[in-house]
Protein backbone atom coordinates (compact mmCIF):
# COMPACT_ATOMS: atom_id res chain seq x y z
CA UNK A 1 0.00 0.00 0.00
CA UNK A 2 1.46 3.31 -1.08
CA UNK A 3 0.60 6.54 0.76
CA UNK A 4 0.49 9.63 -1.40
CA UNK A 5 0.72 13.07 0.18
CA UNK A 6 -0.99 15.98 -1.48
CA UNK A 7 1.32 18.91 -0.71
CA UNK A 8 -1.40 21.45 -1.56
CA UNK A 9 -3.81 19.98 0.98
CA UNK A 10 -1.13 19.77 3.64
CA UNK A 11 -0.24 23.45 3.11
CA UNK A 12 -3.90 24.46 3.37
CA UNK A 13 -4.31 22.43 6.57
CA UNK A 14 -1.20 24.03 8.11
CA UNK A 15 -2.33 27.50 7.04
CA UNK A 16 -5.74 26.92 8.60
CA UNK A 17 -4.18 25.63 11.85
CA UNK A 18 -1.85 28.66 11.94
CA UNK A 19 -4.79 31.06 11.49
CA UNK A 20 -6.70 29.38 14.32
CA UNK A 21 -3.71 29.71 16.63
CA UNK A 22 -3.05 33.35 15.68
CA UNK A 23 -6.66 34.48 15.95
CA UNK A 24 -7.66 32.48 19.01
CA UNK A 25 -11.11 32.57 20.49
CA UNK A 26 -12.82 35.93 20.22
CA UNK A 27 -15.25 35.50 23.11
CA UNK A 28 -15.74 38.56 25.29
CA UNK A 29 -14.69 37.18 28.67
CA UNK A 30 -14.28 39.96 31.24
CA UNK A 31 -12.10 43.03 31.77
CA UNK A 32 -11.22 42.55 35.44
CA UNK A 33 -8.91 45.58 35.44
CA UNK A 34 -11.86 47.78 34.42
CA UNK A 35 -14.07 46.29 37.13
CA UNK A 36 -11.48 47.29 39.75
CA UNK A 37 -12.62 50.89 39.16
CA UNK A 38 -15.81 50.33 41.20
CA UNK A 39 -15.98 52.44 44.34
CA UNK A 40 -16.45 50.19 47.40
CA UNK A 41 -18.73 51.19 50.26
CA UNK A 42 -17.42 51.14 53.82
CA UNK A 43 -20.52 49.21 54.92
CA UNK A 44 -23.26 47.47 52.91
CA UNK A 45 -26.31 49.59 52.08
CA UNK A 46 -28.60 46.56 51.89
CA UNK A 47 -28.91 43.82 54.50
CA UNK A 48 -29.73 41.35 51.70
CA UNK A 49 -27.52 39.53 49.24
CA UNK A 50 -28.29 39.16 45.54
CA UNK A 51 -28.63 36.70 42.71
CA UNK A 52 -28.09 37.56 39.08
CA UNK A 53 -29.88 36.35 35.96
CA UNK A 54 -28.53 37.48 32.61
CA UNK A 55 -30.28 36.92 29.29
CA UNK A 56 -29.71 38.06 25.74
CA UNK A 57 -32.15 38.95 22.98
CA UNK A 58 -32.54 35.80 20.84
CA UNK A 59 -31.91 37.88 17.71
CA UNK A 60 -28.33 38.54 18.84
CA UNK A 61 -25.65 36.02 17.94
CA UNK A 62 -24.39 34.82 21.32
CA UNK A 63 -21.60 32.47 20.26
CA UNK A 64 -19.27 34.63 22.36
CA UNK A 65 -21.27 34.05 25.57
CA UNK A 66 -22.08 37.74 26.01
CA UNK A 67 -24.80 37.02 28.57
CA UNK A 68 -22.42 34.97 30.70
CA UNK A 69 -19.76 37.70 30.52
CA UNK A 70 -22.35 40.28 31.62
CA UNK A 71 -23.42 38.05 34.52
CA UNK A 72 -19.84 37.42 35.63
CA UNK A 73 -18.82 41.09 35.28
CA UNK A 74 -21.91 42.22 37.21
CA UNK A 75 -21.20 39.73 39.99
CA UNK A 76 -17.60 40.93 40.32
CA UNK A 77 -18.60 44.62 40.30
CA UNK A 78 -21.37 44.11 42.89
CA UNK A 79 -19.08 42.11 45.17
CA UNK A 80 -16.40 44.82 44.98
CA UNK A 81 -18.95 47.60 45.54
CA UNK A 82 -20.01 46.12 48.89
CA UNK A 83 -23.58 47.37 48.38
CA UNK A 84 -25.06 44.07 49.59
CA UNK A 85 -24.48 41.87 52.62
CA UNK A 86 -22.74 38.69 51.48
CA UNK A 87 -24.30 35.33 52.35
CA UNK A 88 -27.61 36.79 53.56
CA UNK A 89 -30.52 34.34 53.30
CA UNK A 90 -32.68 37.13 51.88
CA UNK A 91 -31.79 37.83 48.26
CA UNK A 92 -32.60 40.58 45.81
CA UNK A 93 -32.85 39.45 42.19
CA UNK A 94 -30.99 41.44 39.57
CA UNK A 95 -31.89 40.77 35.96
CA UNK A 96 -29.63 41.95 33.15
CA UNK A 97 -31.24 41.65 29.73
CA UNK A 98 -28.88 42.36 26.82
CA UNK A 99 -30.95 44.21 24.20
CA UNK A 100 -28.22 45.41 21.82
CA UNK A 101 -24.72 44.01 21.35
CA UNK A 102 -23.20 45.09 18.06
CA UNK A 103 -19.63 45.61 17.09
CA UNK A 104 -17.68 46.40 13.95
CA UNK A 105 -17.00 43.16 12.10
CA UNK A 106 -13.70 44.49 10.81
CA UNK A 107 -11.45 47.13 12.30
CA UNK A 108 -7.87 48.30 12.24
CA UNK A 109 -8.64 50.27 15.39
CA UNK A 110 -10.49 49.40 18.57
CA UNK A 111 -13.62 47.56 17.32
CA UNK A 112 -16.02 50.13 18.79
CA UNK A 113 -19.29 48.52 19.72
CA UNK A 114 -22.73 49.35 21.06
CA UNK A 115 -24.24 47.70 24.11
CA UNK A 116 -27.62 48.22 25.71
CA UNK A 117 -28.65 46.33 28.84
CA UNK A 118 -31.94 46.63 30.69
CA UNK A 119 -31.42 46.03 34.39
CA UNK A 120 -34.28 45.15 36.72
CA UNK A 121 -33.90 44.90 40.50
CA UNK A 122 -36.52 42.99 42.47
CA UNK A 123 -36.66 42.70 46.25
CA UNK A 124 -37.04 39.36 48.03
CA UNK A 125 -40.85 39.62 47.66
CA UNK A 126 -40.57 40.06 43.89
CA UNK A 127 -41.48 43.75 43.96
CA UNK A 128 -39.74 45.78 41.24
CA UNK A 129 -37.50 48.40 42.83
CA UNK A 130 -35.56 49.66 39.84
CA UNK A 131 -35.75 49.26 36.08
CA UNK A 132 -33.23 51.08 33.95
CA UNK A 133 -31.63 50.70 30.56
CA UNK A 134 -27.99 51.62 30.12
CA UNK A 135 -26.46 52.21 26.70
CA UNK A 136 -22.70 52.35 26.18
CA UNK A 137 -20.32 52.56 23.27
CA UNK A 138 -16.74 51.47 23.77
CA UNK A 139 -13.81 49.79 22.10
CA UNK A 140 -10.55 48.19 23.06
CA UNK A 141 -8.36 50.30 25.30
CA UNK A 142 -5.25 48.29 24.45
CA UNK A 143 -3.40 47.64 21.22
CA UNK A 144 -3.07 44.02 20.11
CA UNK A 145 -1.56 42.66 16.92
CA UNK A 146 -4.33 40.10 16.67
CA UNK A 147 -7.71 41.43 15.59
CA UNK A 148 -9.39 38.70 17.64
CA UNK A 149 -7.67 39.90 20.82
CA UNK A 150 -8.72 43.52 20.13
CA UNK A 151 -12.27 42.35 19.43
CA UNK A 152 -12.38 40.36 22.67
CA UNK A 153 -11.00 43.24 24.70
CA UNK A 154 -13.42 45.68 23.06
CA UNK A 155 -16.45 43.61 24.04
CA UNK A 156 -15.13 43.07 27.58
CA UNK A 157 -14.42 46.80 28.08
CA UNK A 158 -17.88 47.73 26.82
CA UNK A 159 -19.52 45.21 29.18
CA UNK A 160 -17.48 46.54 32.11
CA UNK A 161 -18.32 50.15 31.28
CA UNK A 162 -22.04 49.31 31.16
CA UNK A 163 -21.97 47.28 34.38
CA UNK A 164 -20.06 49.98 36.26
CA UNK A 165 -22.66 52.58 35.26
CA UNK A 166 -25.41 50.30 36.55
CA UNK A 167 -23.65 49.72 39.89
CA UNK A 168 -23.27 53.48 40.36
CA UNK A 169 -26.92 54.05 39.46
CA UNK A 170 -27.93 51.34 41.94
CA UNK A 171 -25.77 52.96 44.63
CA UNK A 172 -27.30 56.41 44.13
CA UNK A 173 -30.91 55.38 43.43
CA UNK A 174 -31.92 54.95 47.07
CA UNK A 175 -33.78 51.67 46.38
CA UNK A 176 -31.47 49.52 48.51
CA UNK A 177 -32.55 49.40 52.13
C-alpha positions in Angstrom: 0.0 0.0 0.0 1.5 3.3 -1.1 0.6 6.5 0.8 0.5 9.6 -1.4 0.7 13.1 0.2 -1.0 16.0 -1.5 1.3 18.9 -0.7 -1.4 21.5 -1.6 -3.8 20.0 1.0 -1.1 19.8 3.6 -0.2 23.4 3.1 -3.9 24.5 3.4 -4.3 22.4 6.6 -1.2 24.0 8.1 -2.3 27.5 7.0 -5.7 26.9 8.6 -4.2 25.6 11.8 -1.9 28.7 11.9 -4.8 31.1 11.5 -6.7 29.4 14.3 -3.7 29.7 16.6 -3.0 33.3 15.7 -6.7 34.5 15.9 -7.7 32.5 19.0 -11.1 32.6 20.5 -12.8 35.9 20.2 -15.2 35.5 23.1 -15.7 38.6 25.3 -14.7 37.2 28.7 -14.3 40.0 31.2 -12.1 43.0 31.8 -11.2 42.6 35.4 -8.9 45.6 35.4 -11.9 47.8 34.4 -14.1 46.3 37.1 -11.5 47.3 39.7 -12.6 50.9 39.2 -15.8 50.3 41.2 -16.0 52.4 44.3 -16.5 50.2 47.4 -18.7 51.2 50.3 -17.4 51.1 53.8 -20.5 49.2 54.9 -23.3 47.5 52.9 -26.3 49.6 52.1 -28.6 46.6 51.9 -28.9 43.8 54.5 -29.7 41.3 51.7 -27.5 39.5 49.2 -28.3 39.2 45.5 -28.6 36.7 42.7 -28.1 37.6 39.1 -29.9 36.4 36.0 -28.5 37.5 32.6 -30.3 36.9 29.3 -29.7 38.1 25.7 -32.1 38.9 23.0 -32.5 35.8 20.8 -31.9 37.9 17.7 -28.3 38.5 18.8 -25.7 36.0 17.9 -24.4 34.8 21.3 -21.6 32.5 20.3 -19.3 34.6 22.4 -21.3 34.1 25.6 -22.1 37.7 26.0 -24.8 37.0 28.6 -22.4 35.0 30.7 -19.8 37.7 30.5 -22.4 40.3 31.6 -23.4 38.1 34.5 -19.8 37.4 35.6 -18.8 41.1 35.3 -21.9 42.2 37.2 -21.2 39.7 40.0 -17.6 40.9 40.3 -18.6 44.6 40.3 -21.4 44.1 42.9 -19.1 42.1 45.2 -16.4 44.8 45.0 -19.0 47.6 45.5 -20.0 46.1 48.9 -23.6 47.4 48.4 -25.1 44.1 49.6 -24.5 41.9 52.6 -22.7 38.7 51.5 -24.3 35.3 52.4 -27.6 36.8 53.6 -30.5 34.3 53.3 -32.7 37.1 51.9 -31.8 37.8 48.3 -32.6 40.6 45.8 -32.9 39.5 42.2 -31.0 41.4 39.6 -31.9 40.8 36.0 -29.6 41.9 33.2 -31.2 41.6 29.7 -28.9 42.4 26.8 -30.9 44.2 24.2 -28.2 45.4 21.8 -24.7 44.0 21.4 -23.2 45.1 18.1 -19.6 45.6 17.1 -17.7 46.4 14.0 -17.0 43.2 12.1 -13.7 44.5 10.8 -11.4 47.1 12.3 -7.9 48.3 12.2 -8.6 50.3 15.4 -10.5 49.4 18.6 -13.6 47.6 17.3 -16.0 50.1 18.8 -19.3 48.5 19.7 -22.7 49.4 21.1 -24.2 47.7 24.1 -27.6 48.2 25.7 -28.6 46.3 28.8 -31.9 46.6 30.7 -31.4 46.0 34.4 -34.3 45.1 36.7 -33.9 44.9 40.5 -36.5 43.0 42.5 -36.7 42.7 46.2 -37.0 39.4 48.0 -40.8 39.6 47.7 -40.6 40.1 43.9 -41.5 43.8 44.0 -39.7 45.8 41.2 -37.5 48.4 42.8 -35.6 49.7 39.8 -35.8 49.3 36.1 -33.2 51.1 34.0 -31.6 50.7 30.6 -28.0 51.6 30.1 -26.5 52.2 26.7 -22.7 52.3 26.2 -20.3 52.6 23.3 -16.7 51.5 23.8 -13.8 49.8 22.1 -10.5 48.2 23.1 -8.4 50.3 25.3 -5.3 48.3 24.4 -3.4 47.6 21.2 -3.1 44.0 20.1 -1.6 42.7 16.9 -4.3 40.1 16.7 -7.7 41.4 15.6 -9.4 38.7 17.6 -7.7 39.9 20.8 -8.7 43.5 20.1 -12.3 42.4 19.4 -12.4 40.4 22.7 -11.0 43.2 24.7 -13.4 45.7 23.1 -16.4 43.6 24.0 -15.1 43.1 27.6 -14.4 46.8 28.1 -17.9 47.7 26.8 -19.5 45.2 29.2 -17.5 46.5 32.1 -18.3 50.1 31.3 -22.0 49.3 31.2 -22.0 47.3 34.4 -20.1 50.0 36.3 -22.7 52.6 35.3 -25.4 50.3 36.6 -23.7 49.7 39.9 -23.3 53.5 40.4 -26.9 54.0 39.5 -27.9 51.3 41.9 -25.8 53.0 44.6 -27.3 56.4 44.1 -30.9 55.4 43.4 -31.9 54.9 47.1 -33.8 51.7 46.4 -31.5 49.5 48.5 -32.6 49.4 52.1 
